[in-house]
Amino acid sequence: MTAIQVDGGSEFMAKFEQACANKKIRLYVLPPKSPKLNGAVERCNPAWRYEFYSVYDLPRNAEAINPILDAFQHLYNHHRPHGALGGLAPAQYLAKLKAKDTSLSQRCT
């Protein structure tokens, strides 16, 4: 099942809800004034605002901007150190967590 979580803050919400319904995508709308329920996105917003949008001279069409967005997202997730992750990039932090995983199927009994 595919789902999308949104904060409900768009003037285009009715059209977006209809598009999701047409594509059978479950939509979760967060209650107003609850950024704590969307922490990962809230944390990313300043980085995108100050490290991407204010730095790059961006094209005006989606086809041209998508590769630039993808490249910045890769940089953010694989190379940019994050203080909350002990100076690791998210991908590095996730790899470290996975390396420590000792699920029952891997344990000696």
Residue, then its C-alpha position, 0 to 999 in steps of 0.5 A: m500500500t502506498a501512503i502520503q503524510v501531509d501537514g494540510g497547509s496547502e491551498f491546493m489540498a482539495k485537488f491533492e486529496q482528489a488526485c490521491a483518491n483517484k490513484k488509491i493513495r492513502l492520505y494522512v493529514l496531520p493536525p494543525k500546529s503539530p510539527k513534532l509529528n513530522g520531525a524528519v521533514e521539519r528538520c530538513n526544511p532549514a537545510w533545504r531552505y538555506e543550503f539549497y534554495s538560497v544557494y542554487d540558481l534554479p531553473r523554472n521547470a520541473e524537468a530541469i530542476n529534478p536532477i538538481l534536486d536529486a543530486f542535493q538529496h543524495l548529498y544530504n543523505h550520503h555525504r553531509p554530516h548531521g550533528a544529531l547523528g554524531g557527525l555521520a550522514p544519514a546513510q552512514y548512520l543507517a549502515k552503522l545501525k544495520a551492522k549492529d543489528t543482531s536479529l534472532s535469525q543471526r544469533c547463536t543459541 
